[in-house]
Amino acid sequence: MPCWQIQECEVRFPVGHVDLLEKAAKSLGYRVTRAGNMVTLTDVGNIIKVDLAQGTAVARDQGLVNA
């Protein structure tokens, strides 16, 4: 049976230029989706949710422990 390990961190992350954030994330290989005040950056096993209104970012890393 698979076992998962999830690590999560939340930080203050005021964004002044959303377009620059999207461009930088895409250049690092993240898929960028935008809905209202939320920008979500994803790649394999990693999710970063940026709340533009609150000025925060939550990063979540999920990995299979016993692959």
N, C-alpha and C positions, 0 to 999 in steps of 0.2 A: 504494500500500500504506500503511495507517495506521501512524503512529508514535506511541508512547505515552511519556509522561514520568511517573515515579512518584517521589514524595517521601515519606519516612518519618521520623518523629521519635518517640523514646521518652522519657518523663519519669516521675519519681516522682509518684504521684497517689493518696495515701491517701484513701479515701472513708469518711466517717463515717455518712452517711445515703443509702443506695442509692435510696430512694424519692424523695428530693429531687433526686438526680442524674437519675433517669428523668423526673421532672416538668419539670425545666429543659431537658433535651435535647428532649423532645417539644414544648415551647413554642418551641424554635428550629427545629422542623421535622424533627428526626431521627426515624427509626424505631428503636425500642428493642427489643432481644431479650435475654433473660437465660437463661443455661444454667449452672447450678452457680455457680462463683465468677467467671464471665465475664459482662460486660455489653457488648453490641455496639451501637454507635450508627452508623447509616448514613443517608446521603442521596446524591444524585447525585454519583458520583465520589469520595466521602469515606467512609472507614471509621475508626472509633475503637474500639479494643478495650481495655476496662478490666478488668484482673485484680484482683479484690477481695482475694484472698489475698496476692498479691505487692505490692499497692499501687502498681501501675504502669499507665500508659496508653500505647498505641501508636497514633499517628495516621498514616493513610496517605491521601495525595491522589493520585489517578490521573486524568490528563487527556490528551485526544487533542491532540497537538501540531499536526498538519496537517489540522485539520478542514475 
